[in-house]
């Protein structure tokens, strides 16, 4: 038997082989280019219109009065650390150049991490005060596990959120929002956002709306339901709250940024 095979090639075969090899080369090149594409092409860009209030290194642009040792800046964070032996509050007020540190309509975003038992807060429409708890503006609570039942995101004494074992009394339960499970927890970073626009206040945690509140007569200075005095505009402050007995009160803040909204 003759096992010899005769293969007949078309005169065009060499050209077909060249075309196939060229197509394979182009596919390979495209795959390599995609694999080495810049990383920032696949990541989100900066938040449009937002300006940082903290340089990540120092407390430049911030002003503190009594009990100043509670606040420090390091590792890209503002750290509020109140030891168990310290029973006085401290407050860190923004005093920098952004909008002359006066904000009426704004979107404020702060990345926060609390340690167990921490009590802190973010004030807005406030003014520098040397000592004691601020009497001007509104405090947006930072508290995930302190004995005070008013939890993170509450507009303190006005509209409150709560979760966990601590509960408000029957008399205090009016206008309280009960949450289960908690929207944020200790030992984990989350974003606390306060939007104030034409006297309408919205609080968000990790982008989710927790509450909304309308400040009546917001263009005039007046007493608020919780006893604070509302200012039509003001600065921003971070709170250092004395700890529970036998605990520390510690919270970290980073990426403090604001977007000024039109009046």
N, C-alpha and C positions, 0 to 999 in steps of 0.2 A: 504494500500500500504506500502511496506517495503522500507523506504528511506535510509537504511544503504548501504554505498558504500564500497566495498572491494578493496583495492589497493594492488597490488602485486609488490614488489620491487625485482629487480635483485640483486643477491648477490654482484654485482659490484657497486651498487649505492653509498654506503658510500664512496668508493674510488673515484668515479667521483666527488662527492661533495667536497672532500678534494682537488682534482686537480683544480676545479673551484675557490675555495677559495684561493688557493695558487697563481693562476694567477692574481686574483684581487689584492692581497696583493703586488705582484711584480709591477703591473701597478701603484698602488698608491705610492709605494716607489720611482719609477722612476720619477713620476710627482713632488714629493716633492724635490728630488735631483735637478731636472732641475730648479725648482722655486728658490732654494737657491744657484744656481751656482754663482761663483764670477762675479761681474759686469764687471771687466776688460776683461773677456772672450768675451763680446759683444761690447767692445769699441776699437777704433783704437789705435795702439801702437804709440810710439814716431816716429818722422820722421827720418828715417835711415840716419846716417852720419852727421846730423846737430848738431852744438854746439851753446849754448847760449852765447850772448855777454853782456847780462844785467842780474844782479843777482836778479832783482825785488825789491830791497830795497835801494840801494845806487848808486851813480855815480862812484863807484870804477871801474877803467879800462877805464874811459872816461876823456877827457881833454877839457876844455873850456877856451876861452880867454875873450875878452871884453864882457861886458853886461851879466855876468854869471848868474844874478838873473832870467833870463828868463827860465832856466831849473831847474827842481827839480825831485826827485824820491820818489814816495810814492804809496801805494796801488797796487804794482806790475806794475807800469807804469813809464815811463819817460814822464813828462808833460812839454810842451813848452807853456808858458802863457805870452804873450806880451800885456801889458795894452795899452789903447788908448793913453796914454801920453808918451809912449816909442817909439822913432822913429829910434832906432839903431838896426841893426841885431846882432844876436848871433849864434854861431855854436858849436855844441858838437861833438867832434871827438873821435872815438874809439881809445884808446891808450893801450889796454890790451894785454894779452899774447897769445891770439888765433892767430896762424900763424905769431907771431911777429907783429900783426896789419898791415900786408902787404898782400893784396889779388890781385891776377891776374885773375885766373879763379875761379869762385865761383857761388853759388846759395844763394842769400840773401832773407830772408822772414821776413817781419815786419808786425805785426798787428797794424792798425792805426785807430784812430777815430778823425775826425775833428769837430770843432764847426763852426757855420755859420760865414763866412767871413775870415776863417783861411787861412794863407799862410805859407807853410813850404816846406820841401824837404828832400830827401835822396841823399847825395853825395856818389860817389864811385870813386875809383882810384884817391883819393885826398890826401892832406897832411895838417897837422895842420897849421893854420893861426891865428894870434893873434886877428885881427880885420878886419872888412869889409866882403864883400862877397867873398867866396873862388874863386881863379883864376885858380885852378888846378882841373882836373877831370871833371865829368859830374854830373849834378843835375837831379834827377828823381823827378819831381814836386809832391807836395802834396797840392792840391787846388781844392775844390769842389764848391766854391761859391764866391771866392774873385773877385774883379773887373778885375784882370788879367785873360784873356780868356784862358791861357795855363793851362789845367786841370791836375788832378792827373794822373800820369803815363807818362806824357810828358818827353822826354829828352830835357830839357830846351834849346831853341834856335836851336835845331837840328832836332828833329822830335816831333811834338806836337799833342796832343789830345785836343778837345774842345767840350763843350756842354753848354747849358744854354743861357741866353740872351746876354752875352758878346760875341762879334764876332771879329775875326781878320779882318784887313783891306784886301783889294784886294791884296796888295803887300805882305802881310804876309801869305796869304792863301796857298802858295805852300807847299807841304808836310805836310799839316794839315789833321788830320783824324777827321771828324765830327761824333759825337755819339748821338743817340737819341733812347731810353732813356739813361740817365746817367748810367754807370756801377756801380758807388758807390755814396753815398750821405753823407751829414753831419749827425752827431748824431748817427752813426751806425758803428760798428767795421767792418773792411774789411782787407784782406791780400794783401799787396803790395809786389810783388816779382820781383827781378832783377837778371837775369842770365847773367853772362859774361863768355864766353867760346871761347877761341882763337879769341878774338876781335869781336865776335858776341854778341850783346846785345839784350836780350829779356826781355820785361816788361809784367808782368801778374798782373791782378787784380782779386782776388778771384779765381785763377787758370785758368783764361781765358786770352789767349794771346792778348795784345792790340797793340803791335808794335814790330818790329824787326829792328835792325840797325847794319850795319857792319862798324867798325872803320877802315878806311884805314890806312895803315902803323902803325898798333897798337903796334908794338914792339919798336917804337921809340917815344920820346917826341916831340910833335908838336902841332900847333894851330888847334883847331876844328872850324867848320863853325860858331858856336855861339860866338866865341871869347875866350872860355876857352882853357887851355892848357891840352892836354891829357898826362897822365903818364902811362907807361906800367904796373905799379902796384901801389897800394896805399891803404889807409885806407878808412873808412866809416864815414860819418858825418850826423848829423841831423841839419836842419836849423830852426832858429827862425827869422821869417820875420816880419818887422814892419807892423802894421795893417793899414787897410783903415781908413779914417777919421771917427771918431765917433764910431769905432768898437774896439774890442779886436782881437788878433790873437792867437788862442789856438788849440793845437793838442796834442793827447796822443799816446804814442808808447809802445807796450808791445810785449813779445815773440819775441825778436830780436834774430834771429838765422841764422847761416851761415853754408854752406857746402862747404868746400874747394874742388875744382875740380882739377884733374891733369893737369899739364902744357902740 
